[in-house]
Amino acid sequence: MAQSDIDEGLYSRQLYVLGHDAMRCMSKASVLISGMKGLGVEVAKNVVLAGVGSVIIQDQGSTEWTDLSSQFYLSESDLGQNRALCSEKPLARLNSLVRVSACTEALTRDFLSKFQVVVLTDSSLEEQRWVGTFCHKNNIKFIVADTKGLCGQLFCDFGEAFEVRDTDGEPPHSAMIAHISKGNPGVVSCADDQAHEFTDGMHVTFSGVQGMRELNSSRPIEIKNIGSYSFSICDTSDFSEYEKGGVVTEVKQPKTLKFIPLDTALEEVIRNADLLVLNDYGKIQKHQSLHLGFRALHNFKQKHGRLPRARNQEDAEQLVAMAKELSAAANFDELDEDVISKLSLVAVGDLAPVNAFIGGLAAQEVMKACSGKFIPLRQWFYFDALECLPEQEDRALLTEQDCAPRCSRYDGQTAVFGADFQEKLKKQRYFLVGAGAIGCELLKNFALIGLGAGEGGHITVTDMDSIERSNLNRQFLFRSEDIGRQKSEVAAEAVKKMNPSINITAHQNRVCPESESIYTSQFYRSLDGVAAALDNVDARVYLDGRCVQFQRPMLEGGTLGSKGHTLVVVPHLTESYGPVSSSGEKAIPLCTLKHFPHRIEHTLQWARDQFEGLFKHSPENVNQYLSDPEFWPRTVARGEVEAVEVFEGVYNSLNERPLTWRDCVTWARLQWENLYNNHIAQLLHCFPPDHVTSSGLPFWMGAKRCPHPLTFDLDNTTHMDFVVAAANLHGQIYGIEGSRDLQDIQTILGGVHVPAFSPKSSVKIAVTDEELAESKEERTEEDTAKLEELKEKLSKLQLPSKNFQMFPLEFEKDDDSNFHMDYIVAASNLRAENYDIPAADRHKSKLIAGRIIPAIATTTAAVAGLMCLELYKLVQGHQRISSFRVAYINMAVQYYVLSQPGRAPTFTVAGKQFSLWDEFLVQGGEGREEMTVEGLLKYIKDNHNLTVTALFYGPAVLYADYSNHTDRLKLRVSEVVRVATKTELPHQQQMLELIPSFAEDEDCEKVPPIRFLFR
């Protein structure tokens, strides 16, 4: 399959995770998934969404009540019908590019030989053994996935020699070179702007090295790490002397792995823990015990023809005895009998969240088997969420009768938690923010478990976005006919079909301060919890703040390609999501963007800034200048430097406005000259190639790459790409129709006069951001004069009409016809050429400049499953912090870490400890006359023995005993807020959050807020 054959519109986010080569391999693969209960359909759903070429689903069984607990494509009308046949059409509708078909016959060796990958999800140990043996001998990748109640199992065997072409999927590391020594070995020192990320055994190549040119043409060289900024390479004794420059780049090396067959691995995992991929590090012994427990379940079913009955102690004792026999035979003396007993009590259960997690992992292994991308599971994985069970030690709390089947769609869940818990789930009121990838998965799980599906229960889901084609690859509730519709509405309709009893309302609101009139204190206080399925940190922080304010639990999860995380926030127990913390990504210094780029990320950010400035901000400023009399004073109030920049842009946009398409092409050609010749020539005039610093060191060294001007060439594709895109975008903001006719554009270019450029000695260029800030401060008088000049010039301009306006462009990366990405790619790569930085193709440029979050359905399913397991604990009211889990996973490298959340940190006020969950709640109104400020201070003194010396509402000072605020004491609190903020409070607002200072502890940096209910 050629790269162009891949539907980039559909797979756009997944391509950033897997790449074209892996996607092409997957599109040619044929996969068998046996078993269409909840786990099997979860695996199949993710595999179909991923784009595997052919998927056969096999099942000989008929739909039962317990299947409805987790099989989202089955309904009551399917009872007694074959599960595979019922699931075939819904799965096929997920992705028209994948061939899906159903098989209802028993598995045979001839049938298995047709597939590259075989997955068993609902099978006996006997079947697993013979299928595993056959697959290993015939080089068919073999996967076993199984769930029993709150526990899950995964096994992979990819044969004797499985080649992994890319072990982690991360972009190749690279670094700027500062120096390379001659010696054996030679030592490479990297520029000190950031530490390199190379490790021992990596292979690298060199490019752009001046002096020691032998390295530029060499094959990949293995390195040895020395420190954060240096590593050693081969013998460079006979090489030329290093002069300057160069980039070192990692070369990914393939890795061949050997797997042992299931028959051998069943016994070996007890002796060799390296075959067991751990996740929850408090459960290492438990995982090995679970291995024996799952084997004991197979023995139990073979003996009795069924699994152990829910909450049946006699069956549990039998299973423990069977596990002990297996343990003794394996010489394993650390069997956790309590785990085996609990496994028995829940094994007959079938839970959607556990299936979602294990199903996501299993589907990812299928994709690895098809593509050779990422490290496969080696070879066993066990998971349990037994901490979801009631915290009380008394196991008789739940009886066999409580968990008995009731011919209900929730029977698979009732078998684990009992009927009373199911009723509790139905009455829950939850707020889901976001109906994208994670939101769809959460809603699916909510429908299956029955959240909000009873009297008094309800789910409110909100999402502002509408459905795009790229969403269909991972937001599985949406279909192609839904494109353009609101996500929240379609998602609500889809889960209503899965479970008609679910009570759900769809909104299209952003959750932010502006929507607090909708999502009021009363709204939050009516909730049992909040789930955040958001794609940005700021929104998470805001929602977290509201949950803390109203003492509501929050489930939070996110993904980035193969990586995912989950967090559970429990009032009065755990820490919250918290404020924005400094991320690992550093902001690019302005001077680096303006003059000294050395990575493609720098040139792409520069190109994006150029787009925003030329085609968005300038037209917006023109429109505001022409329509808003307050725009001038408002802009000047922000500072003269910014005002000059804004109004120079306004003047140039109006004074040099094009009248024809020819004018647009002329402008684009002159833009090219300014950006890629004149500006570079001026920079080299200020800092020539041989320029030295005051210390006598070369100026152009390390992270500073010496640039060179470009000469425009009509035959250069990138040069013409820039002109075509820039001319069309320039025309769009003025309402002038453009063209893609290259011949016509080249004819126009032939007549464009390009003035010769002479660098100016008076120009000063700041080398650091500090110098840039200082230069702005020194320009005050100059800028004041410039503003007056601009004001006069603008007043004399003649506009074509009274209603003249420009048309700002909003950057849209996914429309290939709008010239936006055409401009970004060409502009960035031309600047990269200026600085000898390797260019980036359109795919990589779109990822970086478009700030795309890579995404894949498997990670999303796994994260949503983990979030819903925490939901079980919240609904039951768990209070032990050891019962809860936060998770960090990277499915590319088998990294699964589940751990206990952090406790809410405490602080001290007047000798008493508080946490972020503490507050001073004051009923200041509600049916009676609202409390005055004086009354509020007295209330705090009487009830908490604290003397308020100052009171703040946001940045506004409401009261301070050191100011002349005695007149405010007699005013109602809300009146003082209006006076201090000079704004009216929304009529829906019912609560004020006030921050006090206390005489008893004036040095305290943190205090509980006063939450004042005044309506």
Secondary structure, DSSP 8 states (H G I E B T S, - for coil): --GGGS-HHHHHHHHHHHHHHHHHHHHT-EEEEE--SHHHHHHHHHHHHHT-SEEEEE---BB-GGGGGT-TT--GGGBTSBHHHHHHHHHHHH-TTSEEEEE-S---HHHHTT-SEEEESS--HHHHHHHHHHHHHTT-EEEEEEEETTEEEEEEE--S-EEESBSS-----EEEEEEE--SSS-EEEE-TTS-----TT-EEEEES-BS-GGGTT---EE-EEEETTEEE-S--TTS----B--EEEEE---EEE----HHHHHHHHHH-GGGEE--BTT-HHHHHHHHHHHHHHHHHHHHHSS---TT-HHHHHHHHHHHHHHHHHTT-----HHHHHHHHHHTT---HHHHHHHHHHHHHHHHHHHH-BS----SEEEEE-GGGS-S-S-GGGS-TTTTS--SSTTHHHHHHH-HHHHHHHHT-EEEEE--SHHHHHHHHHHHHHTTT-STT-EEEEE---B--GGGGGT-TT--GGGTTSBHHHHHHHHHHHH-TT--EEEE----SGGGTTTS-HHHHHT-SEEEE--SSHHHHHHHHHHHHHTT--EEEEEEETTEEEEEEE-TTTB--S-S----S-----HHHHHT---SHHHHHHHHHHHHHIIIIIHHHHHHHHHH-TTHHHHHHTT-HHHHHHHHHHHHHHHHT--SSHHHHHHHHHHHHHIIIIIHHHHHHHHS-TT-B-TTSSBSS-TT----------TT-HHHHHHHHHHHHHHHHHHT------HHHHHHHHHT---------TT----SSHHHHHHHHHTTHHHHHHHHHHHHHHHHH---S-TT---------TT-TTSSHHHHHHHHHHHHHHHTT-----HHHHHHHHTT-----HHHHHHHHHHHHHHHHHHHHT---GGG--EEEEETTTTEEEEE---B--EEEETTEEEETT--EEEE--SSS---BHHHHHHHHHHHH---EEEEEETTEEEEETTSS-GGGTTSBHHHHHHHHHTS---TT--EEEEEEEEGGGTT-S----EEEE--
